[in-house]
Amino acid sequence: MDGPTSHMKYLIFAVILYFILQAAGNLVYILRGDGGAAQPEMETPPPSQEWKGPSPRGEMEGLSDHPTFWGEDVEDATWREVDE
């Protein structure tokens, strides 16, 4: 007797085969590279020259070699016990 379970195993086999072929196709596409069939990448526009904010490079210039925390030299910081 040929029931629905015998057809189910063919369906499962077909689904598994489909995913194997998809994975193999993706690997072939990756290994081939562009191949001239890839869509051209969109070019990024040049950065806006109308920036009016502070320059990050200018903010970094002139920093001392001694780190500070809220204006106090970090090396001069001391441990203070806090009452609970």
N, CA, C and O atoms as a GROMACS GRO file, in nm:
protein
  336
    1MET      N    1   0.083  -0.117   0.000
    1MET     CA    2   0.000   0.000   0.000
    1MET      C    3   0.089   0.125   0.000
    1MET      O    4   0.180   0.138   0.082
    2ASP      N    5   0.062   0.215  -0.093
    2ASP     CA    6   0.142   0.335  -0.110
    2ASP      C    7   0.066   0.452  -0.049
    2ASP      O    8  -0.026   0.506  -0.110
    3GLY      N    9   0.106   0.491   0.072
    3GLY     CA   10   0.034   0.595   0.144
    3GLY      C   11   0.100   0.731   0.130
    3GLY      O   12   0.196   0.746   0.053
    4PRO      N   13   0.052   0.828   0.202
    4PRO     CA   14   0.107   0.963   0.194
    4PRO      C   15   0.248   0.974   0.250
    4PRO      O   16   0.320   1.069   0.217
    5THR      N   17   0.290   0.879   0.333
    5THR     CA   18   0.425   0.888   0.388
    5THR      C   19   0.531   0.861   0.283
    5THR      O   20   0.641   0.916   0.292
    6SER      N   21   0.501   0.780   0.184
    6SER     CA   22   0.601   0.754   0.079
    6SER      C   23   0.621   0.878  -0.008
    6SER      O   24   0.731   0.903  -0.057
    7HIS      N   25   0.515   0.957  -0.028
    7HIS     CA   26   0.529   1.081  -0.104
    7HIS      C   27   0.598   1.188  -0.021
    7HIS      O   28   0.665   1.275  -0.076
    8MET      N   29   0.583   1.181   0.110
    8MET     CA   30   0.643   1.279   0.199
    8MET      C   31   0.794   1.269   0.197
    8MET      O   32   0.863   1.371   0.202
    9LYS      N   33   0.848   1.147   0.190
    9LYS     CA   34   0.993   1.136   0.189
    9LYS      C   35   1.052   1.192   0.060
    9LYS      O   36   1.164   1.243   0.062
   10TYR      N   37   0.979   1.185  -0.052
   10TYR     CA   38   1.027   1.246  -0.177
   10TYR      C   39   1.022   1.398  -0.167
   10TYR      O   40   1.110   1.467  -0.220
   11LEU      N   41   0.922   1.450  -0.100
   11LEU     CA   42   0.912   1.594  -0.082
   11LEU      C   43   1.026   1.645   0.007
   11LEU      O   44   1.088   1.748  -0.024
   12ILE      N   45   1.055   1.574   0.114
   12ILE     CA   46   1.164   1.613   0.203
   12ILE      C   47   1.297   1.603   0.129
   12ILE      O   48   1.382   1.691   0.142
   13PHE      N   49   1.316   1.498   0.051
   13PHE     CA   50   1.438   1.484  -0.028
   13PHE      C   51   1.452   1.600  -0.127
   13PHE      O   52   1.562   1.652  -0.145
   14ALA      N   53   1.343   1.640  -0.190
   14ALA     CA   54   1.346   1.750  -0.287
   14ALA      C   55   1.383   1.882  -0.219
   14ALA      O   56   1.459   1.961  -0.274
   15VAL      N   57   1.330   1.906  -0.100
   15VAL     CA   58   1.360   2.030  -0.027
   15VAL      C   59   1.507   2.032   0.013
   15VAL      O   60   1.574   2.134  -0.002
   16ILE      N   61   1.557   1.920   0.063
   16ILE     CA   62   1.699   1.913   0.102
   16ILE      C   63   1.789   1.932  -0.019
   16ILE      O   64   1.888   2.004  -0.013
   17LEU      N   65   1.754   1.868  -0.130
   17LEU     CA   66   1.832   1.883  -0.253
   17LEU      C   67   1.831   2.028  -0.301
   17LEU      O   68   1.932   2.079  -0.348
   18TYR      N   69   1.716   2.094  -0.289
   18TYR     CA   70   1.706   2.235  -0.329
   18TYR      C   71   1.804   2.321  -0.250
   18TYR      O   72   1.875   2.402  -0.309
   19PHE      N   73   1.809   2.304  -0.117
   19PHE     CA   74   1.899   2.385  -0.036
   19PHE      C   75   2.045   2.353  -0.064
   19PHE      O   76   2.130   2.442  -0.059
   20ILE      N   77   2.076   2.227  -0.091
   20ILE     CA   78   2.214   2.191  -0.126
   20ILE      C   79   2.254   2.258  -0.256
   20ILE      O   80   2.365   2.311  -0.266
   21LEU      N   81   2.166   2.256  -0.354
   21LEU     CA   82   2.198   2.320  -0.482
   21LEU      C   83   2.209   2.472  -0.468
   21LEU      O   84   2.292   2.534  -0.533
   22GLN      N   85   2.125   2.531  -0.384
   22GLN     CA   86   2.136   2.676  -0.360
   22GLN      C   87   2.271   2.710  -0.297
   22GLN      O   88   2.335   2.807  -0.338
   23ALA      N   89   2.313   2.632  -0.199
   23ALA     CA   90   2.441   2.657  -0.133
   23ALA      C   91   2.556   2.639  -0.232
   23ALA      O   92   2.651   2.718  -0.233
   24ALA      N   93   2.549   2.535  -0.315
   24ALA     CA   94   2.654   2.513  -0.414
   24ALA      C   95   2.657   2.628  -0.516
   24ALA      O   96   2.765   2.673  -0.555
   25GLY      N   97   2.541   2.674  -0.556
   25GLY     CA   98   2.536   2.788  -0.649
   25GLY      C   99   2.594   2.913  -0.590
   25GLY      O  100   2.664   2.988  -0.659
   26ASN      N  101   2.567   2.938  -0.462
   26ASN     CA  102   2.625   3.055  -0.395
   26ASN      C  103   2.776   3.044  -0.386
   26ASN      O  104   2.847   3.143  -0.405
   27LEU      N  105   2.826   2.926  -0.356
   27LEU     CA  106   2.971   2.907  -0.349
   27LEU      C  107   3.037   2.930  -0.484
   27LEU      O  108   3.142   2.994  -0.493
   28VAL      N  109   2.975   2.879  -0.590
   28VAL     CA  110   3.029   2.901  -0.725
   28VAL      C  111   3.029   3.049  -0.758
   28VAL      O  112   3.125   3.100  -0.815
   29TYR      N  113   2.922   3.120  -0.724
   29TYR     CA  114   2.913   3.263  -0.750
   29TYR      C  115   3.022   3.340  -0.675
   29TYR      O  116   3.083   3.432  -0.729
   30ILE      N  117   3.046   3.301  -0.549
   30ILE     CA  118   3.148   3.367  -0.469
   30ILE      C  119   3.287   3.340  -0.526
   30ILE      O  120   3.370   3.430  -0.536
   31LEU      N  121   3.313   3.215  -0.563
   31LEU     CA  122   3.445   3.179  -0.613
   31LEU      C  123   3.474   3.239  -0.751
   31LEU      O  124   3.589   3.267  -0.783
   32ARG      N  125   3.370   3.258  -0.830
   32ARG     CA  126   3.390   3.318  -0.962
   32ARG      C  127   3.419   3.466  -0.952
   32ARG      O  128   3.484   3.521  -1.040
   33GLY      N  129   3.373   3.529  -0.850
   33GLY     CA  130   3.391   3.673  -0.837
   33GLY      C  131   3.279   3.745  -0.908
   33GLY      O  132   3.169   3.692  -0.923
   34ASP      N  133   3.307   3.869  -0.952
   34ASP     CA  134   3.204   3.950  -1.018
   34ASP      C  135   3.157   3.886  -1.148
   34ASP      O  136   3.037   3.872  -1.170
   35GLY      N  137   3.248   3.850  -1.233
   35GLY     CA  138   3.212   3.789  -1.361
   35GLY      C  139   3.145   3.887  -1.456
   35GLY      O  140   3.095   3.846  -1.561
   36GLY      N  141   3.144   4.016  -1.423
   36GLY     CA  142   3.084   4.115  -1.511
   36GLY      C  143   2.933   4.119  -1.502
   36GLY      O  144   2.871   4.207  -1.562
   37ALA      N  145   2.871   4.027  -1.430
   37ALA     CA  146   2.725   4.023  -1.424
   37ALA      C  147   2.671   4.092  -1.299
   37ALA      O  148   2.550   4.110  -1.285
   38ALA      N  149   2.760   4.131  -1.211
   38ALA     CA  150   2.715   4.194  -1.088
   38ALA      C  151   2.670   4.336  -1.115
   38ALA      O  152   2.719   4.402  -1.207
   39GLN      N  153   2.577   4.382  -1.035
   39GLN     CA  154   2.530   4.519  -1.049
   39GLN      C  155   2.639   4.613  -1.000
   39GLN      O  156   2.708   4.582  -0.903
   40PRO      N  157   2.655   4.728  -1.065
   40PRO     CA  158   2.759   4.821  -1.020
   40PRO      C  159   2.726   4.875  -0.882
   40PRO      O  160   2.610   4.903  -0.850
   41GLU      N  161   2.830   4.889  -0.802
   41GLU     CA  162   2.810   4.941  -0.668
   41GLU      C  163   2.779   5.090  -0.676
   41GLU      O  164   2.833   5.162  -0.760
   42MET      N  165   2.692   5.133  -0.586
   42MET     CA  166   2.659   5.274  -0.583
   42MET      C  167   2.776   5.350  -0.524
   42MET      O  168   2.832   5.312  -0.421
   43GLU      N  169   2.814   5.458  -0.590
   43GLU     CA  170   2.925   5.538  -0.540
   43GLU      C  171   2.877   5.624  -0.424
   43GLU      O  172   2.768   5.680  -0.427
   44THR      N  173   2.961   5.632  -0.323
   44THR     CA  174   2.925   5.717  -0.210
   44THR      C  175   2.955   5.861  -0.244
   44THR      O  176   3.060   5.890  -0.302
   45PRO      N  177   2.866   5.951  -0.210
   45PRO     CA  178   2.891   6.092  -0.242
   45PRO      C  179   3.007   6.145  -0.158
   45PRO      O  180   3.030   6.097  -0.047
   46PRO      N  181   3.079   6.242  -0.210
   46PRO     CA  182   3.190   6.298  -0.132
   46PRO      C  183   3.134   6.366  -0.006
   46PRO      O  184   3.020   6.411  -0.006
   47PRO      N  185   3.214   6.371   0.099
   47PRO     CA  186   3.166   6.435   0.221
   47PRO      C  187   3.132   6.582   0.196
   47PRO      O  188   3.196   6.649   0.115
   48SER      N  189   3.032   6.629   0.265
   48SER     CA  190   2.986   6.766   0.246
   48SER      C  191   3.095   6.863   0.290
   48SER      O  192   3.153   6.850   0.398
   49GLN      N  193   3.121   6.961   0.206
   49GLN     CA  194   3.222   7.062   0.237
   49GLN      C  195   3.160   7.180   0.311
   49GLN      O  196   3.229   7.278   0.339
   50GLU      N  197   3.032   7.172   0.342
   50GLU     CA  198   2.963   7.281   0.408
   50GLU      C  199   2.955   7.260   0.559
   50GLU      O  200   2.871   7.322   0.625
   51TRP      N  201   3.039   7.175   0.615
   51TRP     CA  202   3.036   7.146   0.757
   51TRP      C  203   3.077   7.269   0.835
   51TRP      O  204   3.181   7.328   0.807
   52LYS      N  205   2.996   7.309   0.933
   52LYS     CA  206   3.022   7.429   1.011
   52LYS      C  207   3.061   7.398   1.154
   52LYS      O  208   3.090   7.490   1.231
   53GLY      N  209   3.063   7.272   1.192
   53GLY     CA  210   3.094   7.235   1.330
   53GLY      C  211   3.243   7.232   1.357
   53GLY      O  212   3.323   7.263   1.268
   54PRO      N  213   3.281   7.196   1.479
   54PRO     CA  214   3.423   7.190   1.514
   54PRO      C  215   3.492   7.074   1.442
   54PRO      O  216   3.432   6.970   1.416
   55SER      N  217   3.617   7.094   1.411
   55SER     CA  218   3.696   6.991   1.345
   55SER      C  219   3.743   6.890   1.449
   55SER      O  220   3.806   6.928   1.547
   56PRO      N  221   3.715   6.762   1.429
   56PRO     CA  222   3.766   6.662   1.524
   56PRO      C  223   3.918   6.664   1.535
   56PRO      O  224   3.973   6.646   1.643
   57ARG      N  225   3.984   6.687   1.422
   57ARG     CA  226   4.130   6.692   1.425
   57ARG      C  227   4.177   6.813   1.506
   57ARG      O  228   4.274   6.805   1.581
   58GLY      N  229   4.107   6.925   1.489
   58GLY     CA  230   4.142   7.045   1.564
   58GLY      C  231   4.119   7.028   1.714
   58GLY      O  232   4.191   7.084   1.795
   59GLU      N  233   4.018   6.950   1.750
   59GLU     CA  234   3.990   6.925   1.891
   59GLU      C  235   4.098   6.837   1.954
   59GLU      O  236   4.123   6.847   2.074
   60MET      N  237   4.161   6.751   1.874
   60MET     CA  238   4.263   6.661   1.928
   60MET      C  239   4.399   6.727   1.938
   60MET      O  240   4.483   6.680   2.015
   61GLU      N  241   4.423   6.833   1.863
   61GLU     CA  242   4.553   6.898   1.866
   61GLU      C  243   4.572   6.971   1.998
   61GLU      O  244   4.478   7.028   2.052
   62GLY      N  245   4.691   6.968   2.049
   62GLY     CA  246   4.724   7.042   2.169
   62GLY      C  247   4.689   6.969   2.298
   62GLY      O  248   4.703   7.027   2.406
   63LEU      N  249   4.645   6.846   2.290
   63LEU     CA  250   4.617   6.771   2.413
   63LEU      C  251   4.749   6.736   2.480
   63LEU      O  252   4.847   6.701   2.414
   64SER      N  253   4.749   6.745   2.610
   64SER     CA  254   4.872   6.715   2.683
   64SER      C  255   4.890   6.563   2.694
   64SER      O  256   4.797   6.486   2.671
   65ASP      N  257   5.011   6.524   2.730
   65ASP     CA  258   5.040   6.383   2.749
   65ASP      C  259   4.987   6.333   2.883
   65ASP      O  260   4.985   6.213   2.908
   66HIS      N  261   4.944   6.425   2.969
   66HIS     CA  262   4.896   6.388   3.101
   66HIS      C  263   4.744   6.386   3.100
   66HIS      O  264   4.682   6.490   3.078
   67PRO      N  265   4.684   6.271   3.124
   67PRO     CA  266   4.537   6.266   3.123
   67PRO      C  267   4.478   6.340   3.242
   67PRO      O  268   4.535   6.341   3.351
   68THR      N  269   4.364   6.401   3.220
   68THR     CA  270   4.295   6.471   3.328
   68THR      C  271   4.152   6.420   3.337
   68THR      O  272   4.097   6.369   3.240
   69PHE      N  273   4.096   6.434   3.453
   69PHE     CA  274   3.958   6.395   3.476
   69PHE      C  275   3.892   6.510   3.547
   69PHE      O  276   3.923   6.537   3.663
   70TRP      N  277   3.802   6.578   3.481
   70TRP     CA  278   3.733   6.697   3.532
   70TRP      C  279   3.834   6.804   3.575
   70TRP      O  280   3.816   6.871   3.678
   71GLY      N  281   3.937   6.820   3.496
   71GLY     CA  282   4.035   6.925   3.522
   71GLY      C  283   4.142   6.888   3.622
   71GLY      O  284   4.238   6.964   3.639
   72GLU      N  285   4.130   6.775   3.689
   72GLU     CA  286   4.232   6.734   3.785
   72GLU      C  287   4.324   6.632   3.719
   72GLU      O  288   4.280   6.546   3.643
   73ASP      N  289   4.452   6.644   3.748
   73ASP     CA  290   4.549   6.550   3.693
   73ASP      C  291   4.520   6.411   3.748
   73ASP      O  292   4.505   6.395   3.870
   74VAL      N  293   4.514   6.314   3.663
   74VAL     CA  294   4.479   6.178   3.705
   74VAL      C  295   4.586   6.121   3.797
   74VAL      O  296   4.554   6.047   3.890
   75GLU      N  297   4.710   6.154   3.773
   75GLU     CA  298   4.817   6.099   3.857
   75GLU      C  299   4.809   6.154   3.999
   75GLU      O  300   4.856   6.088   4.092
   76ASP      N  301   4.750   6.271   4.018
   76ASP     CA  302   4.740   6.331   4.151
   76ASP      C  303   4.614   6.289   4.223
   76ASP      O  304   4.591   6.332   4.336
   77ALA      N  305   4.531   6.205   4.162
   77ALA     CA  306   4.406   6.164   4.225
   77ALA      C  307   4.437   6.076   4.345
   77ALA      O  308   4.531   5.997   4.343
   78THR      N  309   4.356   6.092   4.448
   78THR     CA  310   4.375   6.012   4.569
   78THR      C  311   4.245   5.939   4.601
   78THR      O  312   4.137   5.978   4.556
   79TRP      N  313   4.257   5.834   4.678
   79TRP     CA  314   4.142   5.754   4.719
   79TRP      C  315   4.075   5.823   4.836
   79TRP      O  316   4.141   5.857   4.935
   80ARG      N  317   3.944   5.843   4.824
   80ARG     CA  318   3.870   5.904   4.934
   80ARG      C  319   3.762   5.806   4.976
   80ARG      O  320   3.685   5.757   4.894
   81GLU      N  321   3.758   5.777   5.105
   81GLU     CA  322   3.660   5.686   5.161
   81GLU      C  323   3.524   5.756   5.166
   81GLU      O  324   3.515   5.871   5.208
   82VAL      N  325   3.420   5.686   5.122
   82VAL     CA  326   3.285   5.743   5.124
   82VAL      C  327   3.207   5.678   5.236
   82VAL      O  328   3.201   5.555   5.245
   83ASP      N  329   3.147   5.760   5.321
   83ASP     CA  330   3.066   5.707   5.431
   83ASP      C  331   2.938   5.647   5.374
   83ASP      O  332   2.872   5.706   5.288
   84GLU      N  333   2.905   5.530   5.424
   84GLU     CA  334   2.784   5.465   5.375
   84GLU      C  335   2.666   5.497   5.460
   84GLU      O  336   2.555   5.450   5.433
   0.00000   0.00000   0.00000
